[in-house]
Amino acid sequence: MIALACILAGTAYAPGTPIPHPDEPTPQPGPEQGFAGTDSTTAKAVEGCWFSAHKPFVLHTRDRYVHGQAQITRCTAPAPVYCHLQSRLQMWVPYSSQWVQKGEWADSGWKTCRPGIALNPSYRCPTHSTQHEFITDTWLTIVTHQAGSASNYVNSPREKFTCS
């Protein structure tokens, strides 16, 4: 029964791999990493933070919510003065050949830079049983001690889900 639910949800498991219970969280693949910081080619010290965008996931096979995850993973010493992390889920719309924002922005606001700041944008899928492709977009903007600023973004790998 669990194997059938995984097949219907589009989840593939290699032979011999334990199939998780449908109510357990889906294992998240490794995130895409980015760095927002000052340019290391200047005479000023490098200040910045590394951040990640995880592949979208569902909590269990019957869930109609798709979740993303973004977080600041580490910072230089000294860390920048302020950080602003933003993230959103986007869905591929084949007939218009473009990514469209789904759900609400996840926004940390301006905070003191530190590892562990995380966001979890989510989107409730439509009721029809159609397969959709999602990515997590993540931006990090920093302000340095030298009154400089920098920003960067990273997109997660694509993930397809059949919303039910």
Secondary structure as GFF3:
##gff-version 3
##sequence-region A 1 164
A	DSSP	alpha_helix	2	8	.	.	.	ID=ss1
A	DSSP	beta_strand	32	37	.	.	.	ID=ss2
A	DSSP	beta_strand	48	57	.	.	.	ID=ss3
A	DSSP	beta_strand	65	75	.	.	.	ID=ss4
A	DSSP	beta_strand	82	93	.	.	.	ID=ss5
A	DSSP	beta_strand	98	112	.	.	.	ID=ss6
A	DSSP	beta_strand	118	119	.	.	.	ID=ss7
A	DSSP	beta_strand	122	124	.	.	.	ID=ss8
A	DSSP	beta_strand	131	143	.	.	.	ID=ss9
A	DSSP	beta_strand	149	155	.	.	.	ID=ss10
A	DSSP	beta_strand	159	162	.	.	.	ID=ss11
###
